[in-house]
């Protein structure tokens, strides 16, 4: 019996060492596949972020020797009326775009969450604007809202209403940008909400109807609470998209008229790549990052206090 135990013990030990060896081998095999991609991702995110922060503390035109100036770029930003105006323009666009995109996505998702003929075609058609390029969206915007030959003004003239200046009017240009952004980006919130609606257990809805709840009561009391975490997620996502608006402005108004559509990102691009003030542009980019981070954290904290966690 003792001899049997002596024989069994080494085998168990050998089995344990073999298991640890397999685990170690799998660990290194996994990092062999993941490691190169991880290095690329880190290299394309961490390194540019650190370099941009160093640039924000310097004065550099891209050609001459950079000069360290500390926090002068940030102090200059605080006193720059053009930068402060770009913040206000971005904030105005965010207020217009984010609630509209969330509500439009929710409405379209509810409308598309049905079993009707050709529903696949309808869902595909809703998503097409999201995959359209910024250049195509910009051309379409110019075509629709041209003060002289635009389709929208032609419709207004047909029904007896006065034509508008649209993209050439400082008070209307950002509204047009928000409308066209909504046309392109509402599809994203629609897809997210549609997936969330289809994930709600049918038993909950059926139980509410058996209890006598009508459609509105069923949606407000049963469906909407289930969509709260998704709403937090799409709100944060669309806020980030709004804050970094650039491509549609670049392809339509170039920040005009009278800088009425100049956003923070367009300000960064203009100063860094057009004015060759890379240090000043990097400082503005870091202010943009700080604003985005603060807004995201505020929404996340608020949602967690309300038991509506999305992350």
N, C-alpha and C positions, 0 to 999 in steps of 0.2 A: 504493500500500500504506500509506504514512504517513497519507494522507488518511482511509483506512478506519479506521486505529487512532484517529485524532483523533475520528472520528465515534462509534466504539464506546465509547471511554472516558467521555464524558459520559453516554451511556446507562446504563452500569454505575453511574456515580455517582448518576444520577437514580433508578435502581432501588433502590440502597442507602438513599437518603434517603426514598424512598417506603415501603420496608419499615420503617424506623424510625418513620415517621409512622403507619403502620398499627399498629405495636406500642404506640406511645404512646396512640393512640386507643382501642385495645382495653383498655389499662390503665385509662384513665379511664372507659370504658364499664362495665368490670367493677366498679370502685369505686362507680359510680353506682347499681348494683343492690345491692351488698353494703354500702356505706357506711352507709345509714340503719339497717339491722338491726344492724350492728356497733356503731354509736353507742348504740343502745338497750340492747344486751347489756352494753356497757361501763358505761353509765350506771346500769344496774340491778345491777351487781356491784361495780365499783370504787368508785363514789361511796358506796353504803351501807357498804362495808367501811371506808373512810376515816372516814366520819362516826361509825360505831360505835366505832372506835378512839379518836377524839377524845372521844366520850361516856364511854368507859371511864376517862378521866382526869378526869372531872368528876362532880359531884353534881347531879342534875337530876331533878325530879319531873314534867317535861313542861309545867309551867305557869309556875313562877317562873324567875328568871334563873339559868342554870347557874353553878356555882362550881367553879373549877379546884382539884383536890385531888391531882394527880399520880398516884402509884402507890398511894394509900391503898386504893382499891377492890381492887386485887390483893392487898395485904397483908391486907385484911379477909377475902378469900376463903380464904387459906391457913389462917386461924384459925377459919373458919366450919365447925362440925361438920356442919351441915345440907348444905353444899356437898360436903364430903368424903364424907358418906354417899351423896349422889347419884352421886358418882363410883364408889363401890363397887357401888351398885345397877346402874349402867350396865355396869360391868365384869362383874358376875355375869350379867346378861342377855346380854352379848356372848359369854361363854363358853358359855352354854346354846344360843344361837341360831346362831352362825356355823358351828361344826362340823356341827350338825344339818342346817342348810339346805344346806350343801355336799354332805354325804353323801346326804341325801334327794334332792337334785337329780340327783346322779350315778346313784343307784339307779333313779329314775324314768326318766331319759334312756336308760339301758341297756334298761329294760323296754319303752320306747316305740320303740326303734330296731329295729323288726321290721316285716316285711311280713305283716300279718294283717288280717282283715276289720275294718272300722270303726275302723282305726287313727287316721284323721283326727278322729273323734268323741272318742276317748280323749285325743288330744293337746289338743283344744280344751277338754275338761272339766278337764284338769289346769291349764290357763292361766286359767280363769274366776276362781278366787279372787284372782289377782294384780290383776285389774282391778276388783275389788270395792272400794267406798269404805271408808274407815276407820270411818265411822258404821255401815255395814252390818256390818262385821266386829265392831265393838264390841257391837252389839245381839245378834249371834249368840253372842258370847262370854258375855254376860250370860245369855242364854237357856240355853246349854249348861251353864254352871258356877254357876248360882244355887244357894246352899246349900239353899233350901227347895223350889224347884220345877224345878231344873235337870234336863236330860235325863241328864247323867252320873251324878248322885246317884241318880236313879230306876233307872238300870241297876245301880248298885252295890247298891241295896237289893234288887233283884230276884234277884241272885246271892248274896245273903247277906252282903255286905261292908258295913262301916260307911260312912255318908255323910261327906263331907269339907266343910270350910268354903270351900275354894277361894279365891275373890277376897276373902273376908273374913278369911282367915288370913294374917298377915304372912309366914309361912314358905312359903306355897303360891302366893301371888298372882303373884309374878314368874314362877314356873314356868308358870302358866296363860297369862300374857302371851306367854311364849316359844313355847308350843305354838300359840297362835292366830297369832302372827307367822310361825311355820313354815308353818302352813296357807296363809297368804297369799303368802309370799315364796319358798317352795321352787319355785314355778312358774318364777320368773325363772332360777334356776340350772338348772332342767330344760331350758328352752329353749336356754340357752347351751351346755350340755353336749350336747344333742341335735344342735345345729348342728355342734359340733366332731366328734362321732362320725360324722356323715354326711360330713364332710370328710376323714376318714382314708382313704387309698388302700386299695381292696379287695385289691390285690396283696400288701400287707404281711400282712394277715390270712390270705389264702390260702396264702402262703409258709410262715407259721408252722404252719398246719394240715398242710401237706404234710410239714413236718419232724417231725411227730408231736406237736405241742403240743396239750394239751387246752384247753377253754374258759377255765379259770382262768389257765393259763399264757399263753394268747394275750392275755387281758385285761391281766395284770400285766406281761408282758414287751414287748408290742407296743402295745396300746391306751393303757394308762396313761401311758407316757412322752410320747405324742402329746398327751395331755390336760393335761400339767403346766402350760403357760402359761395355759390356760383356767382351771385351778384357782387359780392366783395371782390372776387377774383377778376371778373371782367371790368369792374370799376377801376381797380388798380392798373390793370393792363391798358385800358383806354386812356387813363390819365398819363401814363408813361408815354403812350403813343402821341398824345396831344402835346406834351411838353417838348418832345423831340421833333415836332413838325418842321420839315424842311423841304422835302422833295416837291410837294404840290405848290408851295410858295415859289420855289425856284423855277418851276416850269410854267408859271402863270404870271405873277405880278413882279417877281424879282424884289420883293420887299415893299413895293409901292402900292398904291400911289401915296406920295408924301410919307413914306416909311410906315404906312398904316398896317401893313401885314408883315413887318419885320419881326420875326420871332427870335427867341434866344439863340436857337441853333443857327438860324440865318445870320445873326449878328456874329456868332463865333466864326462861321465860314467866311464872312466878309472881312473880318479883321485879320484872321489868320492866313487865309489863302489869297485874298484879294489885296489886302493892305500889307501883307507880309509882316504882321505883328504877331508872331507865333507865341511869344510869352504872354501877351495880353489876351490873345484868343484862348490859350490854355487856361488862364485864370478864369475867364468867363465860362469855359467848359466845366471847370471844377465847381463853380457856383451853381451851374445847372445840375451837376451831379448831387450836390448837397441838397438842393431844393427837391429833386426827385426822391432822394432817400428820405428826407423828412416827411414828405407827403405820404410816401408809401408806408413808413412806420406809423404815422398817425392813423391811417386807415386801418392798418392791421391791428393796432392796439384797440381802437374803437370797436372793431368787429369782434375781437376776443372778449372784450368786456360785455358785449351783447350776445355772447355765445353763438357767434356766426363765423367761426373760424374757417378760413379758406386755405390756410397754409399750415 
